[in-house]
Amino acid sequence: MKNEQLEDIRILQQECEREGFTLKLNWETLRSRNGVHKNDFLHYDGLKLVGFLGLYDFGNKAEMCGMVHPDYRRQGIFTKLLEEAIRSAVERNYKVILLNSPAQSHCGTEFLKQLPCEFAFSEFQMKWSETELDDYDDAVVRPSRRDDEETEIQLDIQCFRFTKREAKDYYQRILYEDTLKTMMIEKGGRAVGKIRVDHSGREAWIYGFSILPKYQGKGLGRKALKKVVAEQCQLGYDIFLEVEATNEHALRLYESCGFKTIQRQDYYQYKG
């Protein structure tokens, strides 16, 4: 995407967020679009961007989030953007299409009620709150290497229910993202987990955190998370992550490491 378009999206986001909510536009992904697929749908009034919808690929599912300038709503702009994005997602054979709206966005929620979709889940966005961390010195966390490919793929298959093909495609897609760093978690000299950190400005976003099932429940993930958070803090980043509201185990883990909920995003599965 061109820098001019990114700046137009930023300006439109600021205008929309004056209504008291935060849009999940995945800026690290927007900045690294490779142009292979059309994932960004824009509507201009002259030189002014007044509508935007982004499609985000997550293996077997597509997530969509967008916005329309408050002065241009109820003119069918977002409906047209969504129809185009849905056609693109269907052509690319995604198993699941999720539409995202901030829980605090009344207009977003009301719009989704008019579509053939149903509520799927809520996701908490959490921020680390400068909590003192300890008991992580023996955690072994190192940068991912090319020979970790199969382990990363298996982690996405076993922990996030990707198919083999979806996990391979996703691995290849994120391999060269400049802002992304994948860390492998070791036990006894073997890579048994991963944790990815994506940087956007002075923010560090943690995602893809997973441990092979046979190594779960042993405190390994907790120590690795603490170590990564401590390192990112020392580098001066504000640290964020996201977790589904239904994942109580992960929610408790993150809270125990100092993360606090700051926003809620609601997801609706498209059924058209």
SULSUL-V851760 format. One record per run of one state. SS is the DSSP state (~ for helix, > for strand, _ for the rest). FROM is the first residue (numbers start at 1). TO is the last residue. If there is no record, write none. Layout:
ss->[SS:SS]
from->[FROM:FROM]
to->[TO:TO]
//
This chain:
ss->[_:~:_:~:_:>:_:>:_:>:_:~:_:~:_:>:_:~:_:>:_:>:_:~:_:~:_:>:_:>:_:>:_:~:_:~:_:>:_:~:_:>:_]
from->[1:3:18:27:32:40:46:48:59:61:69:70:73:77:92:96:103:106:114:117:129:140:144:146:161:164:175:180:188:190:201:203:212:213:216:220:235:238:245:248:257:259:271]
to->[2:17:26:31:39:45:47:58:60:68:69:72:76:91:95:102:105:113:116:128:139:143:145:160:163:174:179:187:189:200:202:211:212:215:219:234:237:244:247:256:258:270:272]
//
